[in-house]
Amino acid sequence: MKALVQQLTNKESLQLMQVPDPTPGARELKVRVEAAGVCGTDVHGIASLVPPVTLGHEFSGVVVELGREVTGLEVGDRVSSETTVYHCGRCPYCLEGHFNLCPDRKGLGSRADGVFAEYVIIPQHTAHRLPETLTFEEGALLEPFACAVHGVVEQAMIKDQQTVCVLGPGPLGILVSWLAAKRGARVVLVGKTEDRKRMETAGRGGIEYLVDIDQTGLTQFVQETFGSYGVDAVFECSGALGAVYAGLELLKKRGLFLQMGILHRPVELDVDRFLFGSELVLTGSRTQKKSSWEQAIEILTKERFPLKALLTHHLSLDDWQEGFALTLNRQAIKVILKP
């Protein structure tokens, strides 16, 4: 089969090549990949990647073969998968259900072969059936939507009438904004002039405020809109260093700053500001866990989101270089590769 394999730690080693068709183990599924989303981590890379490995972790597909001990799923089922395909089950994090924090965790497309291929092997326990209302292409957004659920619902626990600022109108930032708005929060999504099309797309999901920081002073806007105290929560989804510093200035006392974008660089912080008179909370949100997926599927079964609007480019796996370039240059919101 064809697979997009990163053979070394550098992106120059990426190559679409022929590899043997995979065979499922006793409790594994072989899935024909129907749609695979390109994530920024696929393009820029992540520290946890262990080559050689097939990239890709956002997908949906059809079960074509079952391991001999698989139960509850059938050939022909439409599925997606959690990205944590291995965890030890013994460490304190696993025992508390936080599989995403297991030190031995293996993720699809980083330490286990991923979905930029014709077929992928996944464990039975990570598989989730697609809601009937989702197409295969929309199903490839289940993984980033589960990430949004983990951040908005499980980490930040956003509630009705809270004030929320989301920095960065990429796919994750848009999904975070839509989800926070659905939970009744007053949401401002922040981007730049070059993000105009992304911001227009985001506006289709019920976000109350869209701010272009090239045209509007963000701190002044927040104070005039939500009051001088600031906002309850900031979600940093851009991975931009300047956004971290700007976001911290927007929080009210006891506010929550949640880092979701990958910075790829250290940050200098004045830790005293978290102590004297502020009691700010700074935390992160790493991928998702089973509960995130279960809630994501339940939400998407009950609520309608304009997911198709995010799917701006559909390409063959043979055209992966074009898809990566569109993602790198921010010309696409979400590229879908079709193996």
C-alpha positions in Angstrom: 0.0 0.0 0.0 1.0 3.7 -0.3 2.0 5.5 2.9 3.5 8.9 3.7 6.5 7.9 5.9 8.9 10.3 7.8 12.1 8.2 7.8 14.3 10.6 9.9 13.6 13.4 12.4 13.7 16.0 9.6 10.8 16.8 7.3 13.1 16.4 4.3 12.9 12.7 4.9 9.2 12.6 4.2 8.4 10.2 1.3 5.3 8.7 -0.2 6.3 5.1 -0.6 5.1 1.5 -1.0 5.0 -0.4 2.3 3.5 -3.8 3.2 -0.2 -4.0 3.9 -0.7 -4.2 7.7 -2.3 -7.1 9.5 -4.4 -6.7 12.6 -3.4 -8.4 15.9 -5.9 -10.3 18.0 -7.6 -7.1 19.4 -7.0 -4.8 16.5 -8.9 -3.5 13.5 -7.7 -2.9 9.9 -9.3 0.2 8.6 -9.4 1.5 5.1 -8.7 5.3 5.4 -11.4 7.3 3.6 -10.4 10.8 4.7 -7.4 12.1 6.6 -7.0 15.7 7.9 -3.7 17.5 7.8 -2.7 19.0 11.2 -0.1 21.6 11.9 1.9 19.0 13.8 2.1 16.9 10.7 3.6 19.9 8.8 5.8 21.4 11.6 6.7 18.3 13.5 6.4 17.4 17.2 9.0 16.3 19.8 7.3 13.0 20.5 7.8 11.7 16.9 9.9 8.6 16.6 10.8 7.8 13.0 10.5 5.9 10.8 6.7 6.4 11.1 3.7 7.0 8.9 2.3 10.4 9.7 -1.3 11.5 10.2 -3.8 11.1 13.1 -7.0 12.8 12.1 -9.2 10.4 10.0 -12.2 8.3 9.4 -12.6 5.1 7.5 -14.2 1.7 7.1 -13.3 -1.5 9.0 -12.1 -4.1 6.5 -10.7 -6.8 8.8 -11.1 -7.8 12.4 -8.6 -9.4 14.8 -9.8 -12.8 16.1 -10.7 -11.4 19.6 -12.5 -8.3 18.5 -16.1 -8.0 19.6 -18.8 -5.3 19.2 -17.6 -4.1 15.8 -18.1 -5.5 12.3 -16.5 -5.3 8.9 -18.1 -2.3 7.1 -18.5 -0.1 10.2 -17.6 3.5 9.7 -15.1 4.5 12.4 -12.5 7.0 13.7 -10.0 6.5 16.5 -8.5 8.1 19.5 -4.9 9.0 19.0 -3.5 7.3 22.1 -3.2 3.8 20.7 -1.0 2.5 23.5 -0.7 3.4 27.2 0.8 1.3 30.0 -2.3 1.0 32.1 -0.2 0.9 35.3 1.2 4.4 35.9 -0.7 6.9 38.2 -2.0 8.8 35.1 -3.5 5.7 33.5 -5.0 4.5 36.8 -6.8 7.9 37.0 -8.0 7.7 33.4 -5.6 10.3 32.1 -4.2 8.0 29.3 -3.1 11.1 27.4 -0.4 11.8 30.0 1.1 8.3 30.2 4.9 8.5 29.9 4.8 5.4 27.7 2.0 6.7 25.5 2.1 6.0 21.8 0.2 8.3 19.5 -1.0 7.7 15.9 1.3 9.3 13.5 4.1 10.0 16.0 5.1 6.7 17.7 2.7 4.4 15.9 2.0 4.3 12.2 -0.7 6.8 11.3 -3.4 7.5 8.7 -1.6 9.0 5.7 -1.9 5.6 4.2 -4.4 3.4 2.4 -4.9 1.3 5.6 -4.2 1.8 9.3 -4.2 -0.6 12.3 -6.0 0.6 15.4 -6.7 -1.1 18.8 -10.4 -2.1 19.3 -10.6 0.0 22.5 -9.7 3.3 20.6 -12.3 2.9 17.8 -15.5 4.9 17.8 -18.3 4.6 15.3 -19.1 7.8 13.3 -22.4 9.4 14.0 -24.7 8.7 11.1 -25.0 12.5 10.5 -21.3 12.9 9.7 -19.7 12.3 6.3 -16.3 10.6 6.2 -14.7 14.1 5.6 -16.5 15.5 8.6 -15.6 12.4 10.6 -11.9 13.3 10.1 -12.6 16.4 12.3 -13.6 14.2 15.2 -10.1 14.2 16.6 -9.6 18.0 16.7 -13.2 18.3 18.0 -12.3 15.9 20.8 -9.3 18.1 21.5 -11.6 21.1 21.8 -13.9 19.1 24.1 -11.0 18.2 26.3 -9.9 21.9 26.6 -13.3 23.6 26.8 -15.4 21.1 28.7 -12.9 18.9 30.7 -10.1 21.3 31.5 -11.7 24.8 31.5 -15.3 23.6 32.4 -16.7 26.6 30.5 -20.2 27.6 31.7 -23.1 29.7 30.5 -22.4 33.5 30.5 -18.7 33.2 31.1 -16.5 35.4 29.0 -14.0 33.7 26.7 -11.2 34.9 24.4 -9.8 32.5 21.8 -6.5 33.5 20.2 -6.0 32.1 16.8 -8.6 31.2 14.1 -7.1 27.9 12.9 -9.2 24.8 12.9 -8.7 24.1 16.6 -9.3 27.8 17.6 -12.5 27.8 15.5 -13.8 24.6 17.1 -12.9 25.8 20.6 -14.8 29.0 19.9 -17.9 27.2 18.5 -18.0 24.8 21.4 -17.6 27.5 24.0 -20.4 29.5 22.4 -22.6 26.4 22.3 -22.1 26.2 26.1 -23.5 29.7 26.5 -20.2 31.6 26.8 -19.7 35.1 25.4 -16.9 34.5 23.0 -14.4 36.7 21.2 -12.2 35.1 18.5 -9.0 36.9 17.7 -7.1 36.9 14.4 -5.3 39.1 11.9 -6.2 40.7 8.7 -4.7 37.8 6.8 -7.1 35.6 8.6 -10.2 37.2 7.1 -11.6 34.1 5.3 -11.0 32.0 8.5 -12.8 34.6 10.6 -15.7 34.7 8.2 -15.9 30.9 8.4 -15.7 31.1 12.2 -18.6 33.6 12.2 -20.9 30.9 10.9 -20.8 29.1 14.2 -22.5 31.6 16.4 -19.4 33.4 17.8 -20.4 36.8 19.2 -17.3 38.8 18.5 -14.6 38.6 15.8 -11.6 40.8 16.3 -8.9 41.7 13.8 -5.9 42.8 16.0 -4.3 44.5 13.0 -7.3 46.9 13.1 -8.4 46.9 16.7 -6.6 47.1 20.1 -7.4 43.9 21.8 -7.1 45.0 25.4 -9.2 48.1 24.8 -11.9 46.0 23.0 -12.1 43.5 25.8 -12.4 46.2 28.5 -15.0 48.1 26.5 -17.0 44.9 25.8 -16.7 42.8 29.0 -15.6 45.4 31.5 -12.3 46.5 33.0 -11.9 43.3 35.0 -11.2 41.2 31.9 -12.3 37.8 30.7 -12.9 34.5 32.6 -10.8 32.4 30.3 -8.3 32.6 27.5 -7.6 29.8 25.1 -4.2 30.2 23.2 -4.6 28.2 20.0 -2.2 30.0 17.7 1.1 28.8 19.0 2.4 32.4 18.8 4.7 33.7 21.5 3.1 37.2 21.4 -0.4 35.7 21.8 0.7 34.2 25.2 1.7 37.6 26.6 -1.3 39.3 25.1 -3.7 36.7 26.5 -2.4 37.0 30.0 -3.1 40.7 30.0 -6.8 40.0 29.2 -7.6 37.8 32.2 -9.6 38.9 35.2 -8.3 37.9 38.7 -8.6 34.2 39.2 -8.9 33.8 35.4 -7.8 30.7 33.5 -5.2 30.7 30.8 -5.2 27.5 28.8 -2.5 26.7 26.3 -3.6 24.6 23.3 -1.3 25.8 20.5 2.2 24.4 20.3 4.8 27.1 20.7 8.0 25.2 19.8 10.0 27.6 22.0 10.4 28.6 25.7 8.3 31.4 27.3 9.6 33.9 29.8 6.9 34.6 32.5 6.8 36.9 35.5 5.5 34.3 37.9 4.8 37.0 40.6 1.8 38.1 38.6 0.1 34.7 39.4 0.6 35.4 43.1 0.1 39.1 44.0 -3.5 40.0 43.8 -4.3 37.9 40.8 -4.4 34.1 41.5 -4.3 33.3 37.8 -4.4 29.7 36.7 -2.1 28.6 33.9 -2.6 25.2 32.4 -2.5 23.2 29.2 -4.6 20.7 27.3 -2.9 17.7 25.8 -4.7 15.9 22.9 -7.8 14.1 24.3 -8.8 11.0 26.2 -11.7 8.5 25.9 -14.1 10.7 27.8 -13.3 13.6 25.4 -14.3 11.4 22.4 -17.5 10.1 24.1 -18.6 13.6 24.8 -17.6 14.9 21.4 -19.7 12.2 19.7 -22.6 12.9 22.0 -22.4 16.7 21.3 -22.2 16.2 17.5 -25.1 13.8 17.6 -27.3 16.4 19.4 -25.9 19.7 18.0 -25.2 21.0 14.5 -21.9 22.7 13.8 -20.9 24.0 10.3 -18.1 21.5 10.1 -18.1 21.3 6.3 -17.1 25.0 6.2 -13.7 24.1 7.7 -13.0 21.6 4.9 -11.5 23.9 2.3 -9.3 21.6 0.3 -9.7 17.9 -0.7 -6.7 16.3 -2.3 -5.3 12.8 -3.2 -2.6 11.4 -0.9 -0.4 11.7 -4.0 -0.7 15.5 -3.7 0.3 15.6 -0.1 3.0 18.2 -0.8 0.4 20.6 -2.0 -1.7 19.9 1.1 1.2 20.5 3.4 2.1 23.7 1.6 -1.5 25.0 1.8 -1.4 24.3 5.6 2.0 25.8 6.1 1.1 29.0 4.2 -2.3 29.3 6.0 -4.1 29.2 2.6 -6.3 26.4 3.9 -8.4 25.9 7.0 -8.4 22.1 6.8 -6.9 20.0 4.1 -8.4 16.5 3.6 -6.2 13.9 2.0 -7.9 10.9 0.3 -5.7 7.8 0.2 
